[in-house]
Amino acid sequence: MKKCFYWLVEHEKLLVGIILVLIVALVAQLKFCKARVEPDVNFARSQPSSQLESPSGSTTSVAGLWEMSVQKRSGTQTWTLKLEQDGERLKGIINSEGGDLPVTGTIKGQTINLSAKRFGVTVEFPAVLNGDIMTGKMRVLTVDRQWTAKRRV
């Protein structure tokens, strides 16, 4: 036991260096992880095609005010999503108890991909649109949360 203790004391700088390298590697992995969650496209494909496209065949409009319900461990939280649309490009803001979160994204058919950055971490909101309801999974690092949004009239 004494030998082990003396070895640790003797190699203290080496051990601290190894620990620092591991911490830097972990932080880099968390910051630059590019894994993406795609929406459940099977949900959109299961709907009749008349519901998936607007009558003119153009991109469906999702601009406006939406009420989001986000599943958390402590229960459901209600947020507000305000979207603006320019063709397939989306931008907006989510109002939650944590503050305002600017989002950008795209819509292609019934597939919606929104994302935002908070404290250097990407928050993704992929979803499928079905009429006036969006359904998806919010992803932050390794945490996934179900969410739905209903268009406010």
N, C-alpha and C positions, 0 to 999 in steps of 0.2 A: 504494500500500500504506500509505503514511504517513497519507493522508487517512482511510482505513478505520480505522486504529488510533486516530487522534484522535477520530473520530466515536464509536467504541465507548467510549472513556474519557469523552467528553463526555456520553454517554447511559447511563452505567453504572447509575444509579438506575432508569431506565425499563426496562432489560433485566432487572434483578434483580426488579422488580415483575412483569413479564410471566412470568418463570420461576416466581415464587411462585404466581401465579394458576393457571398450568398444573399445578403440583404439587397445589394444593388441589382443582382440578377432577378430577384423576386419583384422589386419595384419596376424594373424595365419590362418584365413579363406582364404585369398588371397594366402598365401604362400603354404598351404597344400591342396588346392582344387584339387581333382583328377578327375574332370569331363573330359570326353574324347568325342571328336567328331568323329563319325565313317563315313567313306566315303559312298556315295550313291551307295550301292551294286546293286540296281535295274538297274542302268546305265550299269554295267558290265553284268548283267544277260540278258539284252535286246539285247546284241550283239550275233551273231552266235558263237557257241562254237569253230569253226575253228579259229576264231580270238582271242580267249581267251587263248589258249595254244600254246606253241611253238611246232614245228613239232615233236621233240623228246619226248614231254610230260614233259620235265624238266621245271624249273623255268624260266620265261621270263627274258631276260637280260635288265636291265635299266642302266647299267654302261655307263658312258660317260658324255658329256656336254649337258645341257639343258638350254633353255632360258625361264625364268619364267616371267609371267605377273601377277602382283598382283593388285587387285582393291583396291584403297584407296579412302577416301572422296575427296581428291584433284585430283583424276584421277588415271590413270594406271601407275604403276612403273615397270620397267624391271630389273630383277635380273638374275644372272647366278647361276645355280645349277650344281655342279660337283659331280657325284656319283661313288662309287666303290661298287662292289657286291661280296659277298662270299656266294654262295647258296641263302638262303632266307634273309641273313643279308645284310644290307646296311649301308654305312657310306659315308659322303661327307661334302661339304661345300657350303654354299650359300653366294655369293658376292652381297651385296646390298649397297645402299648409306649410310646405318647405320653401315657398316663394315662387316667383315666376321663372319659367323654364322656356327659353326660345327654342323652337323646333324647326327643322327643315326636312324635306323629303320629296317623295314622288308618288304618283298614282299611275298604275298601268292596269287597265281593265278594272278589276275589283281588288287588286293587290295594292296595299298601301304600305310604304316604308317611311317612317318618321324617325328622326334621331336628333339628339341634343348632346351637348357637353356640359357637365357640371363638375367643377373642381378637377378638370383635366380627364375625367372619366366619361366615356361615351355611354349614353343611355339610348337604347333602341326600342322602338315601338312598332314592330311589323304587325300588320293586321289585314283582315279580309273585310271588304264592304259588302253588306247585304241590305239593300234598301237604305234605310236611315239608321242602320246599326253597324258599328265597326266592332270586330272581335279580334283580339290578338294576345300576344305575350310580351310584356315589358322585360327587357334584359339589361341588367347592370352587372358587369363583371361575370360572376358565376351565379347570380340570383335571377330567377325567372318569376314573374308575377303575371297572372291572368288579368286582362282588362277588357272592358267593353265601353263603348261610347254610343250614346243616343243623340241624334240631332235634336236640338231645341227648336221649337216652332216659334 
